[in-house]
């Protein structure tokens, strides 16, 4: 994978995380969720998104290492 492809994929991941944050905020506003609960839910979503992002970045790093070895 080229550096450009990796950067584009990383940007897509970041955009997905941001859009999911916005969607969750909108849902919470519609449901008038208690601010403490809302923050907890947002933290849980962010943690899951961070884990997914870390996994994808690790895959990219492995690909980069394989390319360098060739």
PAFI-332865 format. One record per residue (C-alpha): residue in one letter; x, y, z. Coordinates in steps of 0.1 Angstrom, whole numbers, plus 5000, padded with zeros to 4 digits. Example, Ala and Ser with C-alpha at 12.3 -4.5 7.8 and 13.67 -1.06 7.14 Angstrom:
# residues 2
[pt 'a',[5123,4955,5078]]
[pt 's',[5137,4989,5071]]
# end
This chain:
# residues 70
[pt 'x',[5000,5000,5000]]
[pt 'x',[5014,5034,4991]]
[pt 'x',[5017,5062,5016]]
[pt 'x',[4989,5081,4999]]
[pt 'x',[4966,5052,5002]]
[pt 'x',[4974,5048,5039]]
[pt 'x',[4968,5085,5046]]
[pt 'x',[4935,5084,5027]]
[pt 'x',[4924,5053,5047]]
[pt 'x',[4935,5070,5079]]
[pt 'x',[4914,5101,5070]]
[pt 'x',[4884,5079,5063]]
[pt 'x',[4887,5064,5098]]
[pt 'x',[4890,5098,5115]]
[pt 'x',[4860,5110,5095]]
[pt 'x',[4839,5080,5106]]
[pt 'x',[4849,5086,5142]]
[pt 'x',[4839,5122,5140]]
[pt 'x',[4806,5114,5123]]
[pt 'x',[4797,5087,5149]]
[pt 'x',[4804,5113,5177]]
[pt 'x',[4781,5138,5160]]
[pt 'x',[4754,5111,5155]]
[pt 'x',[4756,5101,5192]]
[pt 'x',[4754,5137,5204]]
[pt 'x',[4723,5142,5182]]
[pt 'x',[4707,5110,5195]]
[pt 'x',[4714,5121,5231]]
[pt 'x',[4699,5155,5225]]
[pt 'x',[4668,5140,5211]]
[pt 'x',[4664,5117,5240]]
[pt 'x',[4672,5143,5266]]
[pt 'x',[4697,5120,5283]]
[pt 'x',[4711,5130,5317]]
[pt 'x',[4745,5148,5311]]
[pt 'x',[4764,5123,5333]]
[pt 'x',[4749,5093,5314]]
[pt 'x',[4755,5111,5281]]
[pt 'x',[4792,5116,5289]]
[pt 'x',[4795,5079,5299]]
[pt 'x',[4779,5067,5267]]
[pt 'x',[4801,5090,5246]]
[pt 'x',[4833,5078,5265]]
[pt 'x',[4823,5042,5258]]
[pt 'x',[4818,5049,5221]]
[pt 'x',[4851,5068,5219]]
[pt 'x',[4869,5039,5235]]
[pt 'x',[4854,5014,5211]]
[pt 'x',[4863,5037,5181]]
[pt 'x',[4898,5041,5194]]
[pt 'x',[4903,5004,5197]]
[pt 'x',[4891,4999,5161]]
[pt 'x',[4913,5027,5149]]
[pt 'x',[4943,5012,5167]]
[pt 'x',[4937,4978,5151]]
[pt 'x',[4935,4993,5116]]
[pt 'x',[4966,5014,5122]]
[pt 'x',[4985,4983,5134]]
[pt 'x',[4974,4965,5102]]
[pt 'x',[4988,4994,5081]]
[pt 'x',[5020,4994,5101]]
[pt 'x',[5024,4957,5094]]
[pt 'x',[5018,4963,5057]]
[pt 'x',[5044,4991,5057]]
[pt 'x',[5069,4968,5073]]
[pt 'x',[5062,4941,5047]]
[pt 'x',[5067,4966,5019]]
[pt 'x',[5099,4978,5033]]
[pt 'x',[5113,4942,5036]]
[pt 'x',[5106,4937,4999]]
# end
